Amino acid sequence: MIRRFGKAPSKDVRYTLRHGVYALLPLNGSLLVTFQREPFPEFQLPGGGVDAGESPLTALHREVFEETGWHIAAPRRLGAFRRFTYMPEYDLWAEKLCTVYAARPVRRLGPPSEPGHSAHWLPLGDAARALGNSGDRFFAERLASGQ
């Protein structure tokens, strides 16, 4: 069974399943995160949806690069969680199946190319508290505590 974070699904809403991949990117006691201004401002783990025909690892590399400008190496799967949410940018109620990886940030290739995103290095403990959703926080807290 996959752990759920956030609100329980509403019986009155039809949800669309959306697969996504997200990365914990630690380096020297800090975590590379993305700050997204829209639809509401929050820190997030870099990542996002897996496009049709795209492998999860290809999506992970693409999403991290788009949202942080960094190239990553050695991704390893840590786990997954579900959350039920409205995605205003798609006008969609989604059951998000979020797979979380740990990877090594290797090289900054430039600024984020995703509009409204900026890359930030936060001390690991601060990052775990600053992340906008409880699933991201759960995995960052596990990393910070050495689990």
N, C-alpha and C positions, 0 to 999 in steps of 0.2 A: 504494500500500500504506500502511496506517495503522500508525504506530509502536505497538509494545506496550511497556508498562512493567509491572514486577512479575513475578510468577511465570508460567511457561508454563502453558497449560491442561493439566489432567490428562486422560488418555485415558479414565479411569474415571468421569468426572463429566459429567453432561449440564447444559450452561449455557443460561440464558435470556438472550437479548439485551435489554439495558436501555439506552435512549438517555438521555443526561444532558447538561446544559449547565452551564458553570461560568464564573466571571468573575474576571479580574484587575482590581482596582479601585484604581489608584494615585492618590495625591494628595499633593503637597508632599513627595515623597521617601519616603512611607510607603505601605503596602498594607493595604487593608481585608480582613481575613480573618474567618472564623468559627471559634470553638472549640466542638467538639462533645464532650459528656461521655460519651455512650453510642453504640455498644456499647463503645467504648474511647476514652479522652480523646485528642484530637488537633486540631491546627490544620488547616483545610482552606480551599480556595477556596470561596467561597459558590456554591451551586448544587445541582442535584439532578436528579431524573428528570423527563422530559417526559411529562405525563399524556396519556391517549388523547384525540385530537381537539384537542390544544393545539399551537400552533406553538412552535418552539424559542425564538424571541425572547420570546413571552409567558411561557413557562416560565422563562426567564432572569430577567425582571423579577420574577416571582412568587417564585422561589426566593431571589434576593438580598434581597428585602424580608423574606421569612419568616425568613431566617437572620441578617440584619444590622439590619433596620429602616430601611435606606436606599433611596431612590429613585435610579435610575441613568439615564444618557442616553448616546446615541451608541455603542451596542455595535457592535463590529466583530469578525468571526470571525478568530481567529489560527491555528487548526488543530484537530486532533483526535488522540486516542490511545485505545487499548484497554487494558483490564486485566481479568484474570480473578480473581474474588474471591468469597468467601462473604459474604452479607449477612444477618447473624443477625436483624436487625429484620424481615426478610421470610422467614426460613428458606429462602433461595434461593441457589443457585450462579449467579452472573451473569457474562456477558461484557458489561462496561460499555463502551459507545461514548461517550466523553467529548468533547464539543465545547467548546473554550475560546474565550472572547471577552475582549476588553479593553473596558472601559466607563468612563465618568466618574461617580463618585459625586457626586450633585447635592445631596441634602438628606436629613438624618436625620429620619425621620417618627416614630420611637419606638423602643422596644427590640425585639429579635427576638421574633417570635410563635411561632417553632418551639421546642417544649420542648427543654431541654438545650443550647441554642445561646447563645453570647454573641459580640458583635462586638468586634474588637480592631484597632487600628492598630499595625502593626509596621514598623520601618524596612525598606525594600525588601530589602536584602541579608539581614537577619535572617529576614524572612518566607520568602525562598526556601529557607533552611536549615531552618526550623521546620515547614514543611508536611509532613503525614503521609504523602503518597504521592508516588512518584517522578515520576509524570506531572505533578502539580501543581508540583512543584519544578522540573522541566524548563522549563515555561512561565514560571514566576516568575524563574528564573535568566536566561532570555533577555531578559525585560523589564528586569531589573536591569542587564544588560550592554549594553542599548541595541539589541539585535537585533530 
